[in-house]
Amino acid sequence: MTRLRKCCRLFFLTFLLLSFYTSIYAQKQTVSLFTELQRFTDLAKLPEYETGNVVRQTSSYDTTGNNDDGFSGKYSFVRRNADSSLVIFEAFGNGVVNRIWTPTPNDSLLDFYFGGATKPAFSIRFSDLFSNKVFPFIGPLCGNQLGGYYCYLPIPFKNGLKIVSRAKKIEFYQIQYRAYSKNTKVENFSMQLKPAEKIAVESLQATWETIRRSGGMLPSGASDKHLLVDTIIKPGQRIILAEINKPGRINRLVLSPATAFIGNPKQLDIRITWDDEQIPAVYAPVADFFGYAFGSPSMQSLMMGAENDSLYLNFPMPFDRKATIELIYRDQSGRPQPAQKIQLRLSYSEKKRDPLLEGKFYSLWNKEAVTVAGKPHVFAEGDGQGHYVGTILQAQGLEPGMTLFFEGDDETHVDGEMTMHGTGSEDYFNGGWYALLDRWDTKMSLPLHGALDYSLPFSRTGGYRLFLSDKLSFKKSFYHAMEHGPENNNKKGDYTSVALYYASKPLSQQMITPTNAQTKIYMPGTLMLYPQLMKFSILGNISIVGNTFTSINDGHLGISLQEIPPGKYKLYADLESNTEGAEVSLWQRQTLLKDHLSFYGPKKELKDRTFLVPLEVTEFKNSITIQFKGDPTRNKIWINRLIFVKE
């Protein structure tokens, strides 16, 4: 039996059992762990408006506007108790904690107090919220990847919740919750799960696998209609891939091949329009909309992404009378462009939208080739009713070097009130600690979040995050943005974002039309390699500690240049000299580039941007080797970074 068939079988068995419990809970209309878990799998309800609640967040962000978002712990608690324990979260009334994140968990206990109680209802080590050792805090809702520890297990509470850490210090954290009205019935979370809750937690992984691969809840989609279109599009053409002229909703959209949308510039756009509206619901380069990273497929989330040479979209998209899906192939004069064979597969139903209860699906593509100093990059902003469900971001630094632009915080305003403030860009995407090995250092896809890419040489990265159980509802207005830089939005960047939301109408009445100039991927002329993410090969006895390389006798240190594009460069380095500094030679394979380079000096001295050699990088010459000249006392070199300036 294939993995998919096994998932489907488990899904159907679970569905039958949970359907019974769903009907019982629906009659009670009580917010509970079970009803909150249903939000992760009942995707058909994603278009439904939320009423009587708002999503808020408590976090360790520096309230002065500086970048001490957890380093010192100064802003990492609500108040300190007399016994030095820390209140890190306190909410009054009814609600549900739906996300806890940190890159710095500790082993101290967290005490959860419900309804003003003087004794905790339960206690758990902070680290065990994410360790998968304590049920029900298990995957896929809780875990640790990309340097961030995340927990999406819902924790409902009535008449208030207080979380106290017994640690003396807490660093970075975010606790997100949905605050309900006082009339909402809520059942407090308990570590002793009911049978239906236990099944829902245990079956979630298989259910998500089924949804991602097949697109939506199988039982409810059994009556879907299907449309298959094969076509060829040529440069300069705009073609209608599909048109549905009756009320309904699209439940799954698949475009293939994914390889047709690879490259620079990104010249194939997707445009989706509901009911002949003047502002299209979707208008973006296909690559950006489906989570490519700088022209290459990357994202494989629960709801959308690229896999097996196909692009998939699982967000339910209701419309009132007409849906039009178009593909636009922008011409670029003077550059050869091939015709592309495209296949579209649609699953849709004729279930009508209830305008009073449901919004339509919209996205906003926003491109800033050069971010504006002093102003954050805006994902979405406007007036109306709806809820926000996802962000996709590609962020390219325009200043070569470390990705300091990713120090910027996210900020959310709902109906004119700031409801959320983050602690850093990779934190927003549930990650942590960019530019460190096995943390935020490469692309990785998880069901609800992930990194699209990370490259220090190019000074670029990106991420995505879905808001399913925690969709951000608004009645009158919405604002959602990301800073670029640690303070005052002072790091120049090239930002490309896609915001996903449901609403009665587009938030913005200004249509952003992709152009060739906008969709061209920025290619820096200066690239940099840092020791913490260099790839090394060693011959002989060489030790590496940070940026210090020590050789016993005649060691050889090979440095991979596979991340550096082919071309001719001038190679510079930020170096240090010292009384223990070695003499070395530089080689490219077996070709001598520089016979003598000395790191010796009478005292420690920084030598930034020291010219080393001219260098050509090709498919076959994509490394350099440092050969130490044996000396038992002068055997160290210090490299802070290598700088490649393209000729």
C-alpha positions in Angstrom: 0.0 0.0 0.0 1.4 3.4 -1.0 2.0 6.1 1.6 -0.8 8.3 0.1 -3.3 5.4 0.2 -2.3 4.7 3.9 -2.9 8.4 4.7 -6.2 8.4 2.9 -7.4 5.3 4.7 -6.4 6.7 8.1 -8.0 10.0 7.1 -11.4 8.4 6.3 -11.4 6.4 9.5 -10.6 9.5 11.5 -13.2 11.5 9.7 -16.0 9.1 10.4 -15.2 9.2 14.2 -14.6 12.9 14.4 -17.8 13.7 12.5 -19.8 12.3 15.4 -18.0 14.4 17.9 -18.2 17.5 15.7 -22.0 17.3 15.6 -22.0 17.2 19.4 -19.7 20.1 19.9 -21.5 22.1 17.2 -24.7 21.8 19.3 -22.9 23.2 22.4 -21.2 26.0 20.4 -18.4 26.0 23.0 -14.8 26.9 22.2 -12.6 24.0 23.3 -9.4 22.2 22.4 -11.4 20.1 19.9 -13.1 22.9 18.1 -9.8 24.8 17.9 -8.1 21.7 16.4 -10.8 21.5 13.8 -9.5 24.8 12.4 -6.3 23.0 11.2 -8.2 20.6 9.0 -11.6 22.0 8.1 -10.2 24.2 5.3 -13.7 24.8 3.8 -14.3 27.2 6.7 -11.3 29.4 5.9 -13.5 32.0 4.0 -15.8 32.4 7.0 -15.6 35.7 8.8 -14.7 35.7 12.5 -16.9 37.7 14.8 -16.6 38.7 18.4 -12.8 38.1 18.7 -9.4 39.6 17.8 -6.0 38.1 17.6 -3.4 39.7 19.9 0.2 39.0 20.9 2.5 39.4 23.9 6.2 39.4 22.9 9.6 40.5 24.1 10.0 43.3 21.6 11.9 46.4 22.6 9.2 49.0 23.3 11.7 51.9 22.9 12.1 51.1 19.2 15.6 49.8 19.5 16.8 46.2 18.9 16.9 44.7 22.4 14.1 42.3 21.6 15.2 39.7 24.1 18.9 39.8 24.3 19.0 41.4 27.8 15.6 40.1 29.0 14.6 43.6 29.9 11.4 43.5 27.9 10.8 39.8 28.2 8.1 39.7 30.9 4.9 41.5 32.0 6.1 41.8 35.6 8.4 40.1 38.1 6.8 38.5 41.1 8.2 38.8 44.7 9.8 35.3 44.4 11.6 36.5 41.2 9.5 34.4 38.9 8.3 36.1 35.8 4.8 36.7 34.5 5.3 36.3 30.7 1.6 36.4 29.7 -1.6 37.6 31.2 -5.0 37.9 29.5 -8.3 38.6 31.1 -11.7 37.3 29.9 -12.0 34.4 27.4 -9.6 33.3 24.7 -7.3 30.7 23.3 -3.5 30.8 23.1 -2.8 29.6 19.5 0.9 30.1 19.1 4.0 30.1 21.3 7.4 30.8 19.8 10.9 31.2 21.1 14.5 30.6 19.8 15.7 30.5 23.4 13.8 27.9 25.5 15.0 26.9 28.9 14.3 24.0 31.2 12.5 26.0 33.8 8.8 25.3 34.5 6.0 27.3 33.1 2.9 27.5 35.3 -0.5 28.0 33.7 -3.2 29.6 35.9 -6.8 29.6 34.6 -9.5 32.0 35.8 -7.6 33.7 38.5 -6.7 30.5 40.3 -4.0 30.7 42.9 -2.6 27.3 41.9 -1.5 26.3 38.4 -3.8 24.0 36.4 -0.7 22.4 34.9 3.1 23.0 34.8 5.5 22.1 32.0 9.1 22.8 31.2 9.4 25.6 28.7 11.5 23.3 26.5 8.9 20.5 26.6 6.4 22.7 24.8 8.5 21.9 21.7 10.4 18.7 22.5 7.7 16.2 21.5 8.2 14.4 24.8 5.0 15.5 26.6 1.6 14.7 25.1 -0.3 16.5 23.6 2.5 19.0 22.8 3.7 17.0 19.9 4.3 17.4 16.1 3.3 18.6 13.7 1.8 21.4 15.8 4.9 21.7 18.1 8.5 21.3 17.1 11.9 22.9 16.4 13.3 23.8 13.0 15.2 26.7 11.4 16.4 27.9 14.8 12.9 28.6 16.1 10.8 26.6 18.6 7.1 26.8 17.8 3.9 25.4 19.4 0.5 25.8 17.7 -1.4 23.5 20.1 -4.5 25.5 21.2 -4.8 26.4 24.9 -8.4 27.7 25.5 -9.1 29.6 28.7 -12.1 31.2 30.3 -12.0 34.2 32.8 -8.4 34.8 32.2 -5.0 33.0 31.8 -1.7 33.8 33.4 1.6 32.1 32.4 4.5 32.3 34.9 8.1 31.3 34.3 10.1 30.1 37.3 13.3 31.1 35.5 15.1 34.2 36.6 15.5 35.4 33.0 13.5 34.9 29.7 14.9 36.0 26.4 13.1 36.1 23.1 9.4 34.9 23.0 6.1 35.5 21.4 2.7 34.3 22.7 -0.2 34.9 20.4 -3.9 34.5 21.4 -7.4 35.1 20.2 -9.4 37.2 22.7 -13.1 36.3 22.7 -16.1 38.4 23.9 -17.3 37.7 27.4 -20.4 36.0 26.1 -18.4 33.3 24.3 -18.5 29.9 26.1 -15.0 28.5 26.5 -13.8 25.2 28.0 -10.5 25.4 29.8 -7.6 23.4 28.4 -6.7 20.2 30.3 -3.8 17.9 29.9 -6.3 15.0 30.3 -7.6 15.0 26.7 -11.1 13.6 25.8 -11.1 10.7 23.3 -12.0 12.9 20.3 -9.3 15.5 21.2 -6.7 12.7 21.5 -7.6 11.3 18.1 -7.6 14.8 16.5 -4.1 15.4 17.8 -2.7 12.0 16.8 -4.2 12.0 13.3 -3.3 15.6 12.3 -0.1 14.6 10.6 -1.8 12.1 8.3 -4.7 14.5 7.7 -2.3 17.2 6.6 -0.5 14.9 4.3 -3.7 13.9 2.6 -4.9 17.6 2.3 -1.6 18.7 0.8 -1.4 16.0 -1.7 -5.0 15.7 -2.7 -6.2 19.2 -2.1 -8.8 19.7 0.6 -11.1 17.5 2.7 -11.7 14.4 0.6 -15.3 13.6 1.8 -16.6 17.1 1.2 -14.8 17.3 -2.1 -16.2 14.1 -3.5 -18.8 16.0 -5.6 -16.4 18.5 -7.0 -16.3 19.2 -10.7 -13.0 18.9 -12.5 -11.5 20.9 -15.3 -8.3 20.1 -17.3 -6.8 22.5 -19.7 -3.7 22.0 -21.9 -2.4 25.0 -23.8 0.6 26.8 -25.2 1.4 30.4 -24.4 3.8 32.5 -26.4 5.6 35.8 -25.4 3.3 38.7 -25.6 0.2 36.6 -25.2 -2.6 36.9 -22.6 -4.8 33.8 -22.5 -7.8 32.8 -20.5 -7.0 29.4 -18.9 -10.4 28.9 -17.4 -13.7 30.7 -17.0 -16.6 29.6 -14.8 -19.9 31.4 -15.4 -22.0 30.3 -12.4 -21.7 30.8 -8.7 -19.3 28.4 -6.8 -15.9 28.0 -5.3 -12.5 26.7 -6.5 -11.2 24.2 -4.0 -7.9 23.3 -5.7 -5.8 24.8 -8.5 -2.8 23.0 -10.0 -0.4 24.5 -12.7 2.3 22.6 -14.4 5.1 22.3 -15.2 6.7 24.2 -12.4 9.9 24.4 -14.5 8.1 26.8 -16.9 8.2 29.5 -14.3 11.9 29.2 -13.4 14.4 32.0 -14.2 15.2 35.6 -14.3 13.3 37.8 -15.0 9.9 36.3 -14.0 7.7 37.0 -17.0 4.7 34.7 -16.6 1.9 36.3 -14.5 -1.2 34.7 -13.1 -4.4 36.9 -12.9 -7.6 35.7 -11.2 -10.7 37.8 -11.2 -14.0 37.3 -9.4 -17.3 38.5 -10.8 -15.7 40.9 -13.3 -14.3 43.1 -10.6 -12.0 45.9 -11.8 -9.3 44.9 -9.3 -8.1 41.3 -9.8 -8.1 39.0 -6.8 -4.7 37.7 -7.8 -2.2 39.5 -10.1 1.4 38.5 -9.6 4.3 36.7 -11.2 3.5 33.0 -11.0 6.9 32.3 -9.3 6.3 34.9 -6.6 2.7 33.8 -5.9 3.6 30.1 -5.5 6.6 30.8 -3.2 9.6 30.5 -5.5 12.9 31.9 -4.1 14.5 34.3 -6.5 13.3 32.4 -9.5 13.6 28.8 -8.2 10.8 26.6 -6.7 11.0 26.5 -2.9 7.8 26.5 -0.8 5.9 23.2 -0.1 3.4 24.3 2.5 0.1 22.8 3.5 -1.9 25.2 1.3 0.3 26.1 -1.6 3.7 25.6 -3.2 5.7 23.6 -5.7 6.2 19.8 -5.8 6.7 17.1 -8.4 7.0 19.8 -11.1 3.5 21.2 -10.3 2.2 24.2 -8.5 -0.7 23.7 -6.1 -3.1 26.0 -4.4 -5.5 24.6 -1.8 -7.1 27.8 -0.4 -10.9 27.6 -1.0 -11.9 30.5 -3.3 -15.7 31.3 -3.4 -17.2 33.7 -6.0 -20.7 35.0 -6.6 -21.2 34.5 -10.3 -18.0 34.3 -12.3 -14.4 33.3 -12.0 -11.7 34.0 -14.6 -8.2 32.6 -14.5 -5.6 34.2 -16.9 -2.0 33.7 -17.8 0.1 36.6 -19.1 3.5 36.1 -20.8 5.2 39.5 -20.8 7.4 40.0 -23.9 11.0 41.2 -23.4 12.4 42.6 -26.6 15.8 41.5 -27.7 15.8 38.4 -25.6 14.8 35.0 -26.9 11.8 33.5 -25.1 10.4 30.1 -25.7 6.8 29.2 -26.0 5.6 27.4 -22.9 3.3 24.3 -22.6 1.0 24.8 -19.6 -1.5 22.5 -18.0 -4.2 23.7 -15.6 -6.2 21.4 -13.3 -9.2 22.8 -11.3 -11.4 21.2 -8.7 -14.5 23.3 -8.0 -18.0 23.1 -6.6 -21.2 25.0 -7.2 -21.7 25.8 -3.5 -22.7 29.5 -3.4 -20.9 32.0 -1.3 -22.9 33.6 1.6 -21.8 37.3 1.4 -22.8 37.9 5.0 -20.7 35.0 6.4 -17.8 34.6 3.9 -15.2 36.6 2.2 -13.6 36.2 -1.2 -9.9 35.2 -1.6 -7.5 38.0 -2.5 -3.8 38.5 -2.7 -1.6 41.6 -2.9 1.7 41.4 -4.7 4.0 44.2 -3.5 7.4 44.9 -5.0 9.9 47.5 -3.6 13.0 47.4 -5.7 14.5 49.8 -3.2 12.9 50.0 0.2 12.2 53.4 1.6 14.4 54.6 4.4 12.3 55.2 7.6 9.3 53.2 6.3 8.6 49.5 6.7 7.6 47.2 3.8 3.8 46.9 3.8 2.3 43.5 3.2 -1.3 44.6 3.2 -3.2 47.8 4.2 -6.7 49.0 3.6 -10.3 49.3 4.8 -13.0 46.7 5.0 -14.0 43.5 6.7 -12.0 40.3 6.4 -9.1 38.2 7.7 -5.5 37.7 6.8 -4.2 34.2 6.2 -0.7 34.2 4.8 2.6 36.0 3.9 5.3 35.1 1.4 8.4 37.3 1.4 11.6 37.4 -0.6 14.1 39.9 0.9 17.3 40.9 -0.8 19.9 43.2 0.8 21.3 46.0 -1.4 24.3 46.4 0.9 26.6 43.4 0.5 27.4 41.5 3.7 25.4 40.2 6.6 21.6 40.1 6.3 21.0 42.8 8.9 17.9 43.9 7.2 16.2 40.8 8.7 16.5 42.4 12.1 13.3 44.2 11.3 10.1 43.5 13.3 6.6 42.9 12.0 3.7 45.1 13.2 0.0 44.6 12.9 -2.9 47.0 13.4 -6.5 45.9 13.4 -9.3 48.5 13.2 -6.8 51.2 14.2 -5.2 49.4 17.2 -1.8 47.8 17.3 -2.5 44.2 18.2 0.8 42.5 17.4 4.5 43.5 17.4 7.2 41.0 16.6 10.9 40.6 17.6 12.6 40.1 14.2 11.9 39.0 10.6 12.9 35.3 10.9 11.0 35.2 14.2 7.8 36.1 12.3 8.4 33.1 10.2 8.9 30.9 13.3 12.6 30.7 12.8 15.6 32.1 14.7 19.3 33.0 14.5 20.0 33.7 10.8 23.5 33.0 9.4 24.1 30.2 11.9 24.7 26.5 11.0 21.5 24.3 11.1 19.4 27.3 12.1 18.1 29.9 9.7 20.7 29.0 7.1 19.0 27.3 4.2 15.5 26.7 2.7 13.1 24.4 4.5 9.4 23.9 4.2 7.0 23.0 7.0 3.2 22.9 6.8 2.6 26.4 8.2 5.9 28.2 7.8 9.3 27.9 6.3 12.4 29.6 4.9 12.4 30.1 1.1 16.2 30.6 0.9 19.2 31.8 2.8 22.4 33.0 1.1 25.1 35.1 2.8 27.1 35.6 -0.4 24.0 37.2 -2.0 22.8 38.8 1.2 19.3 37.4 0.6 16.7 35.3 2.3 12.9 34.8 2.5 10.1 33.1 4.3 6.4 32.2 4.4 3.8 31.9 7.1 0.2 30.7 7.0 -2.4 31.9 9.5 -5.0 29.1 9.7 -6.1 28.6 13.3 -4.9 32.1 14.0 -6.3 34.1 11.0 -6.1 37.8 11.7 -9.6 39.2 11.6 -10.6 42.8 11.0 -13.9 44.6 10.8 -13.0 48.1 9.6 -9.3 48.3 8.7 -6.1 46.3 8.6 -2.3 47.1 8.4 0.4 44.5 8.3 4.1 45.4 7.7 7.7 44.4 8.2 10.6 46.6 9.1 13.9 46.4 7.2 16.8 46.8 9.6 17.4 46.8 13.3 16.3 50.4 13.8 14.6 53.1 11.8 14.2 50.9 8.7 17.8 51.9 7.7 18.9 48.9 5.7 18.3 49.1 2.0 16.6 46.1 0.5 14.8 44.7 -2.5 11.5 43.3 -1.0 8.9 41.2 -2.8 5.9 40.1 -0.9 2.6 38.3 -1.5 -0.2 38.9 1.1 -3.1 36.4 1.3 -6.5 37.4 2.8 -10.2 37.0 2.6 -12.5 40.1 2.4 -15.7 41.4 0.8 -13.6 43.5 -1.6 -9.8 44.2 -2.2 -8.2 46.0 0.6 -6.4 48.3 -1.8 -8.0 49.9 -4.8 -4.6 50.4 -6.5 -3.8 47.6 -8.8 -0.1 46.7 -8.9 0.8 45.5 -12.4 4.0 43.4 -12.7 6.5 44.8 -15.2 9.8 43.4 -16.6 11.7 46.0 -14.7 10.0 45.0 -11.4 10.3 41.3 -11.8 14.0 41.2 -12.7 15.9 39.5 -9.9 18.7 41.7 -8.4 22.2 40.2 -8.9 24.8 41.9 -6.7 28.2 42.8 -8.0 29.9 42.2 -4.7 29.4 38.9 -2.8 30.8 37.8 0.5 31.6 34.5 2.3 31.7 34.3 6.1 33.5 31.6 8.1 30.4 30.4 10.0 28.7 29.2 6.8 31.8 28.4 4.7 32.2 24.8 3.4 35.7 23.5 4.1 37.9 20.6 3.0 41.0 19.8 5.2 44.2 18.0 4.4 46.5 17.6 7.4 46.0 18.7 11.0 43.9 21.9 11.0 41.6 23.1 13.8 38.9 25.7 13.3 37.5 27.9 16.1 35.2 30.7 14.8 37.3 32.7 12.3 40.7 31.3 13.6 42.4 28.5 11.6 45.3 26.7 13.2 47.6 24.3 11.3 50.1 21.8 12.6 52.9 21.5 10.0 51.8 22.0 6.4 48.0 21.9 6.5 45.8 22.6 3.5 42.5 24.4 3.9 40.1 24.2 1.0 37.2 26.7 0.8 34.2 25.9 -1.5 33.1 28.6 -3.9 30.0 26.8 -5.1 27.7 29.6 -4.0 29.7 32.1 -6.1 28.3 32.5 -9.6 30.8 31.8 -12.5 32.7 34.9 -13.5 35.9 36.9 -13.1 36.4 38.6 -9.7 38.9 40.5 -7.6 39.2 38.6 -4.3 39.6 40.7 -1.1 39.5 39.6 2.5 39.0 41.1 6.0 42.0 39.7 7.9 43.8 40.0 11.2 47.5 40.0 11.9 49.2 38.7 15.1 52.5 37.5 16.5 51.2 33.9 15.9 50.3 34.7 12.3 51.2 32.1 9.7 52.6 32.5 6.2 50.4 30.8 3.5 50.1 30.5 -0.2 46.8 30.6 -2.2 45.9 27.9 -4.8 43.0 27.1 -7.1 43.2 23.4 -7.5 46.9 22.9 -8.5 47.4 26.4 -9.9 49.3 28.8 -7.7 47.6 32.1 -7.3 49.7 33.8 -4.6 53.0 32.5 -3.2 53.3 34.6 -0.1 50.6 36.0 2.2 51.6 36.8 5.7 49.3 37.0 8.8 52.2 37.9 11.0 52.4 41.3 12.8 54.0 42.7 16.0 50.6 43.3 17.4 47.0 42.5 16.6 45.8 44.5 13.7 42.6 44.4 11.6 43.2 44.6 7.8 39.9 45.1 6.1 39.4 44.7 2.4 42.9 43.4 1.8 43.4 42.6 -1.9 44.5 39.0 -2.5 44.3 37.9 -6.1 42.3 38.1 -9.3 40.2 35.0 -9.5 38.0 33.3 -12.1 35.2 31.0 -10.9 33.9 28.4 -13.3 31.9 25.1 -13.1 35.3 23.3 -12.8 37.2 25.9 -10.7 34.9 26.6 -7.8 37.2 26.5 -4.8 40.4 28.0 -3.4 43.0 26.3 -1.1 45.1 27.9 1.6 48.4 26.1 2.1 50.2 26.7 5.4 54.0 27.0 5.5 55.1 24.9 8.4 56.1 26.8 11.5 55.2 25.5 15.0 54.9 29.0 16.5 53.4 31.0 13.7 50.6 28.8 12.6 47.4 30.7 12.8 45.3 32.8 10.3 42.2 34.9 10.9 39.7 35.4 8.2 36.6 37.5 9.0 35.2 37.3 5.5 36.1 36.9 1.8 34.9 39.6 -0.6 34.3 38.9 -4.3 34.0 41.9 -6.5 32.9 41.1 -10.0 34.9 42.6 -12.8 
